[in-house]
Amino acid sequence: MGLFEPPQDDVSRPRKPEGQRVSSPLADRMRPEIIEEFVGQVHILGPGKPLRKQIERDEVASMILWGPPGSGKTTLATIIARKTRSEFMRFSAVLSGIKEIKEVMATAEKVRQYGRRTVLFIDEIHRFNKAQQDAFLPYVERGDVVLIGATTENPSFEVISALLSRAKVYMLSALSTDEVLTLLERALKDEKRGLGRERVEISQEMLRQIAVFSNGDARAAYNTLEVAVAAAQHEGEGEEHRAVVTEAILEDAIQRKMLLYDKAGEEHYNLISALHKSVRNSDPDATLYWLGRMLEAGEDPLYIARRMIRMASEDIGLADPNALAVTVAAMQAAHFLGMPEGNLALAEAAVYLSLAPKSNALYVGYGEVAQDAQKALAEPVPLHLRNPVTGLMANQGYGKGYQYAHNAPERLTDMQCLPDNLKERRYYRPTDQGFEKRLKEKLAAIQEWKKKYEQR
């Protein structure tokens, strides 16, 4: 495809011969052509949603599509161009510079003179530097083009503010397992664009495993299915012909052993429960095993990292304050490196959590706070704890009686900070584990000082 050539199915151009279309990858052949075929992103494309209305009313403005690979960014851009009967120009930030930008814009300007709008799709827009992004601004402002940028990176950091202010950002999500499964089933049935003529025999369980391993990436799922079907065992002839995909063939296609796992099913929750309980029980071997089971089965590593961050607070807390820092660092490392390189960072954090001293004092204490916040009378903040921002507030008694701890020799005062109806409550009760033992001793010393102060 040339730089200025519209997509093969652009409404303004004849379709390519069927033979040419079938020769392209399955993911390209199965690309939805109309909005009704699009799967996923119901939060922005569902009936009645703003973007759906803009597309249907032909009122589309410049936008940035932010989402993970295979979530439908390119597909959505081509659908928008086709639906709005616009010229479609695809532009790669990897291969192009200022010179190419000017050439594209000159073409778009000419097209506009003929009363036709141009949709300029910029793949990986985050790869453009500031000067290159600046080059688009005048054309976007004049309306010469409707710019649709696609990025896997946070636009707030990667797209210049001037361009962001002229484009609406839409966040796309990774497809769910069921959504990917829908696309795979559609490909197996479609005889024109998909694999319907192959008469593929593949179990529903294996299809679901492809969906799980794709990790929300439709393109990856299509590619795996296509490889598996190409290697399938062919049985029968003519009308009886079948392409049989076995478990061994699928294992070769995905290059890993088929493991019982479903991100949306019971096994997902069973495994994360086993990991959590192994950490809580200080068993590093079991912790590593269950972590590996999840990662090797295709679980989202950031999901595991989020759960381990929860473990660091719920089961360790202040017994080892470093646990939270180690786990957050592992999450960042896994996100930065990706898989499989990031799996060791998660393994390091998991073993650290399993061997760290354990305390649920924060978990229990916060639970009691949550109950009191819901059930107890929500008394107003005591006046001495309020900040007298204005003179009127000061006259009302805001801040009166406040004791500044830094002015006290021991950096302590006997000032009451809880409301009257909860003043005797003790939420945080530290244990003797790890660093929390020092906190317990510190808290005991504070309470002893307060008793002596009251007796003066």
C-alpha positions in Angstrom: 0.0 0.0 0.0 1.4 3.4 -0.9 1.6 6.3 1.5 -1.5 8.0 0.2 -3.4 4.9 -0.9 -6.7 4.5 1.0 -7.5 1.1 2.7 -8.4 -1.7 0.4 -12.1 -1.5 1.3 -12.4 2.3 1.2 -15.9 3.2 0.0 -14.5 5.5 -2.7 -12.4 2.8 -4.3 -13.2 -0.6 -5.8 -12.5 -3.6 -3.7 -9.4 -5.7 -4.3 -10.0 -9.0 -6.0 -11.0 -11.7 -3.6 -7.8 -13.7 -4.2 -5.6 -10.8 -3.2 -7.6 -10.3 0.0 -7.4 -14.0 1.0 -3.6 -13.9 0.7 -3.3 -11.3 3.5 -3.1 -12.4 7.1 -6.2 -13.6 8.9 -6.1 -10.6 11.3 -6.2 -8.3 8.3 -8.9 -10.2 6.4 -11.2 -10.3 9.5 -10.9 -6.6 10.2 -14.4 -5.3 10.8 -15.7 -3.1 8.0 -18.7 -1.5 9.7 -19.3 -0.3 13.3 -21.8 -3.1 13.9 -19.1 -5.7 13.4 -16.7 -4.1 15.9 -16.3 -6.2 19.1 -15.4 -4.6 22.4 -15.0 -1.0 23.6 -18.7 -0.7 24.5 -17.8 2.1 26.9 -17.2 4.4 24.0 -18.9 2.6 21.1 -22.0 1.1 22.6 -25.4 2.4 21.4 -26.0 6.0 22.6 -22.3 6.6 23.6 -20.9 9.9 22.4 -18.3 8.5 19.9 -20.9 6.2 18.4 -23.2 9.1 17.9 -20.5 11.2 16.3 -19.6 8.5 13.9 -23.3 7.9 13.0 -24.0 11.6 12.5 -20.8 12.2 10.5 -19.5 14.7 13.1 -16.2 13.1 13.9 -13.4 15.5 15.2 -9.7 14.8 15.7 -9.0 12.2 18.4 -6.3 10.1 20.1 -7.0 6.4 20.5 -5.0 5.1 23.5 -5.0 1.4 24.2 -3.0 -1.8 24.2 -2.0 -3.7 21.1 -4.8 -5.5 19.3 -7.6 -3.5 21.0 -9.0 -2.1 17.7 -7.3 1.3 17.2 -6.5 0.9 13.5 -9.8 -0.9 12.8 -11.8 1.9 14.4 -10.0 4.5 12.4 -10.7 2.7 9.1 -14.4 2.3 10.1 -14.7 6.0 10.9 -13.2 6.9 7.5 -15.5 4.5 5.7 -18.6 5.6 7.6 -17.9 9.3 7.1 -17.0 8.7 3.4 -13.6 10.4 3.9 -10.3 9.9 2.2 -8.2 7.7 4.4 -4.4 8.3 4.7 -2.4 6.0 6.9 0.8 7.5 8.3 3.5 5.7 10.3 5.4 7.6 12.9 8.1 5.0 12.6 8.9 5.5 8.9 8.1 9.2 8.4 9.5 12.6 9.2 8.7 16.3 8.6 9.1 16.1 4.8 6.5 13.3 4.6 4.2 15.2 6.9 4.2 18.2 4.6 3.6 16.0 1.6 0.6 14.4 3.2 -0.8 17.7 4.3 -0.5 19.2 0.9 -2.5 16.3 -0.5 -5.1 16.7 2.2 -5.4 20.4 1.4 -6.1 19.6 -2.3 -8.6 17.0 -1.4 -10.4 19.5 0.8 -10.7 22.0 -2.1 -12.8 19.3 -3.8 -15.1 19.2 -0.8 -13.9 15.9 0.5 -12.6 15.4 4.0 -9.4 13.5 4.9 -9.0 11.2 7.9 -5.3 11.1 8.7 -4.5 8.0 10.8 -1.1 8.2 12.6 0.0 4.9 14.0 2.3 5.1 17.1 1.9 8.9 17.3 4.0 8.8 20.5 7.1 8.1 18.4 6.9 11.6 16.8 9.1 14.2 18.5 7.7 17.6 19.5 8.7 19.3 16.2 7.0 16.6 14.1 3.8 16.8 16.2 3.9 20.6 15.9 3.8 20.3 12.1 0.3 18.9 12.3 -1.2 21.7 14.3 -2.1 24.3 11.6 -3.8 21.6 9.4 -5.8 20.3 12.3 -6.9 23.8 13.4 -8.0 24.7 9.8 -9.8 21.4 9.5 -7.8 20.2 6.5 -7.6 16.8 8.2 -9.4 14.9 10.9 -6.4 13.5 12.8 -6.8 10.1 14.5 -3.6 9.2 16.4 -3.1 5.7 17.9 -0.8 5.1 20.8 -0.1 2.4 23.4 1.5 5.0 25.7 -0.1 7.6 27.9 -0.9 10.6 25.7 -0.4 13.0 28.6 3.3 12.2 28.5 3.9 11.4 24.8 1.6 13.9 22.9 2.2 17.6 23.1 -0.3 19.7 25.0 -1.2 21.8 22.0 -2.2 18.7 20.0 -4.0 17.2 23.0 -6.1 20.3 23.4 -7.4 19.9 19.8 -8.1 16.2 20.1 -10.4 14.1 22.2 -8.6 11.2 24.0 -10.5 7.9 24.0 -9.1 5.1 26.1 -9.5 1.6 24.7 -9.3 -1.5 26.9 -7.8 -4.9 26.2 -10.5 -7.2 24.9 -11.9 -9.7 27.3 -11.5 -13.4 26.9 -15.1 -13.7 25.8 -14.7 -10.9 23.3 -11.6 -12.5 21.7 -13.5 -15.8 21.7 -16.3 -14.2 19.7 -13.8 -13.0 17.1 -12.2 -16.4 16.8 -15.6 -18.1 16.3 -16.5 -15.5 13.7 -13.3 -16.3 11.8 -14.0 -20.0 11.8 -17.5 -19.5 10.3 -16.7 -16.8 7.8 -16.1 -18.5 4.4 -15.2 -15.3 2.5 -12.7 -13.6 4.7 -12.1 -16.2 7.4 -11.4 -19.9 7.7 -14.9 -21.2 7.0 -13.9 -23.1 3.9 -11.2 -25.0 5.9 -13.9 -26.7 7.9 -11.8 -26.5 11.0 -12.4 -28.9 13.9 -11.2 -27.4 17.2 -12.6 -27.8 20.6 -14.2 -24.9 22.5 -11.7 -25.4 25.3 -8.8 -24.9 22.9 -10.4 -21.8 21.4 -10.8 -20.4 24.8 -7.1 -21.1 25.6 -6.1 -19.1 22.5 -8.2 -16.3 23.7 -6.6 -16.5 27.2 -3.1 -16.6 25.8 -3.8 -13.6 23.5 -4.0 -11.4 26.7 -6.7 -9.2 25.1 -4.9 -8.8 21.8 -7.2 -9.8 18.9 -4.4 -9.7 16.4 -2.3 -12.2 18.4 -5.3 -14.5 18.8 -6.0 -14.5 15.0 -2.3 -15.2 14.3 -2.3 -18.1 16.7 -5.4 -19.6 15.2 -4.1 -19.2 11.7 -0.8 -20.9 12.5 -2.7 -23.8 14.2 -5.0 -24.3 11.3 -2.1 -24.2 8.8 -0.5 -27.1 10.8 -3.8 -29.0 11.3 -4.3 -32.6 10.3 -6.3 -32.9 7.2 -8.9 -35.7 7.1 -11.3 -36.8 4.5 -11.8 -35.4 1.0 -14.4 -33.2 -0.8 -17.4 -32.5 1.3 -16.0 -34.7 4.1 -12.7 -32.8 4.4 -11.8 -31.5 7.8 -8.8 -29.6 9.3 -8.4 -31.1 12.8 -6.5 -29.0 15.3 -5.3 -31.2 18.2 -4.0 -30.1 21.5 -0.4 -30.9 20.5 -0.7 -28.8 17.4 -2.1 -25.9 19.4 0.8 -26.3 21.9 3.2 -25.9 19.1 1.4 -22.9 17.8 1.4 -21.0 21.1 4.8 -22.5 22.0 3.8 -23.4 25.5 2.1 -26.3 27.3 -1.7 -26.1 27.5 -2.5 -25.4 31.1 -6.0 -25.5 32.7 -6.7 -21.8 33.1 -9.4 -19.3 32.4 -8.9 -15.7 33.4 -12.7 -15.2 33.8 -13.4 -18.6 35.4 -13.0 -20.4 38.7 -9.5 -21.6 38.1 -8.4 -17.9 37.9 -9.7 -17.3 41.4 -8.4 -20.6 42.7 -4.8 -19.9 41.6 -4.7 -16.3 42.9 -6.2 -17.6 46.2 -3.4 -20.3 46.4 -0.8 -17.7 45.7 -2.1 -15.3 48.4 -2.5 -18.0 51.0 1.0 -19.3 50.3 2.5 -15.8 50.8 0.5 -15.4 54.0 1.8 -18.8 55.3 5.4 -17.8 54.6 6.0 -20.7 52.1 8.3 -19.4 49.3 8.3 -22.6 47.3 4.5 -22.7 47.0 4.5 -19.0 46.4 6.9 -19.4 43.4 4.9 -22.4 42.1 1.5 -20.7 42.0 3.0 -17.5 40.6 4.6 -19.6 37.8 1.4 -21.5 37.1 -0.4 -18.2 36.6 2.3 -16.5 34.5 2.9 -19.6 32.3 -0.8 -19.9 31.7 -0.9 -16.4 30.3 -2.3 -14.4 33.2 -1.8 -10.6 32.9 1.3 -9.9 35.0 0.0 -6.5 36.1 -3.0 -8.2 37.6 -0.7 -10.4 39.7 1.3 -7.4 40.7 -1.8 -5.5 41.8 -2.8 -8.5 44.0 0.7 -8.7 45.5 0.6 -5.0 46.3 -2.6 -5.8 48.3 -0.8 -8.7 50.0 2.0 -6.3 51.0 -0.5 -4.1 52.8 -3.0 -6.7 54.1 -0.7 -9.4 55.4 2.6 -7.6 56.1 1.9 -3.9 56.6 4.2 -2.2 58.9 5.9 -5.4 60.0 8.1 -4.7 57.0 7.4 -1.3 55.3 9.8 -2.2 52.5 7.4 -4.9 51.3 5.1 -2.4 49.6 8.1 -0.6 48.0 9.5 -3.9 46.7 6.2 -4.9 45.2 5.5 -1.6 43.6 9.0 -1.7 42.1 8.3 -5.2 40.7 5.0 -4.0 39.1 6.9 -1.1 37.4 9.7 -3.5 36.2 7.1 -6.0 34.8 5.3 -3.1 33.0 8.6 -1.7 31.6 10.2 -5.0 30.6 7.1 -7.0 29.6 7.0 -10.8 29.6 8.9 -13.0 29.9 11.7 -10.7 31.1 9.5 -9.2 33.8 8.6 -12.5 35.4 11.7 -12.6 37.6 10.8 -9.2 39.1 7.5 -10.5 40.1 9.1 -13.7 41.5 11.5 -11.6 43.5 8.7 -9.6 45.1 6.6 -12.8 45.7 9.4 -14.5 47.6 10.2 -11.3 49.5 6.5 -11.1 50.6 6.4 -14.8 51.6 9.5 -14.4 53.9 8.6 -11.0 55.3 7.3 -10.8 58.9 3.5 -10.9 58.9 1.0 -8.5 60.5 -2.6 -7.8 59.6 -2.9 -5.0 62.2 -3.4 -2.4 59.5 -6.0 -4.6 57.8 -8.0 -5.2 61.0 -7.6 -1.6 62.1 -8.8 -0.1 58.9 -11.7 -2.6 58.9 -12.9 -1.3 62.2 -12.5 2.3 61.0 -14.7 1.5 58.0 -17.4 0.0 60.2 -17.3 3.1 62.6 -17.4 5.4 59.6 -20.5 3.7 58.4 -22.3 3.0 61.7 -21.2 5.6 64.2 -22.5 9.1 64.3 -20.4 11.3 62.0 -19.5 14.0 64.5 -18.1 17.2 63.0 -14.3 17.8 63.1 -13.4 19.3 66.5 -12.9 23.1 66.3 -9.3 22.9 67.5 -8.4 20.7 64.6 -9.9 23.0 62.0 -7.8 25.4 60.0 -8.9 29.1 60.5 -8.4 30.1 56.9 -10.4 33.4 57.2 -11.0 35.9 60.0 -14.6 34.8 60.3 -13.5 31.2 60.9 -11.1 32.4 63.6 -13.9 34.3 65.3 -16.0 31.1 65.2 -13.3 29.3 67.2 -11.6 27.4 64.4 -8.1 26.4 65.6 -8.7 27.6 69.1 -6.9 25.3 71.6 -4.7 23.6 68.9 -1.4 22.4 70.3 1.6 22.5 67.9 3.5 19.3 68.7 6.8 20.7 67.4 6.8 23.3 70.1 6.6 20.7 72.9 9.9 19.3 74.3 8.8 15.7 73.7 7.1 16.5 70.4 3.9 15.3 72.1 0.8 16.9 73.5 -2.3 15.6 75.3 -4.6 17.1 72.6 -7.5 14.9 71.7 -7.7 14.2 67.9 -10.6 11.7 67.7 -14.2 13.0 68.0 -15.8 12.7 71.5 -17.9 9.6 70.7 -14.8 7.7 69.6 -12.1 9.1 71.8 -11.4 5.8 73.6 -11.2 3.8 70.4 -7.9 2.1 69.5 -7.7 1.0 65.8 -4.1 0.3 65.3 -2.7 -2.5 67.5 0.8 -3.4 66.3 2.1 -6.9 66.7 5.6 -8.1 67.8 6.5 -8.9 64.2 9.5 -7.3 62.5 9.6 -3.5 62.3 6.2 -3.4 63.9 7.6 -4.4 67.2 9.5 -1.1 67.3 6.3 0.7 66.5 4.5 -1.2 69.3 7.2 -0.1 71.7 6.9 3.5 70.5 3.2 3.5 70.8 3.4 2.1 74.4 5.9 4.9 75.3 3.5 7.5 73.9 0.6 6.1 75.9 2.7 6.0 79.1 3.7 9.6 78.6 0.1 10.7 78.2 -0.9 8.9 81.4 1.9 10.7 83.3 0.9 14.0 81.7 -2.7 13.5 82.9 -1.6 12.9 86.5 0.3 16.2 86.7 
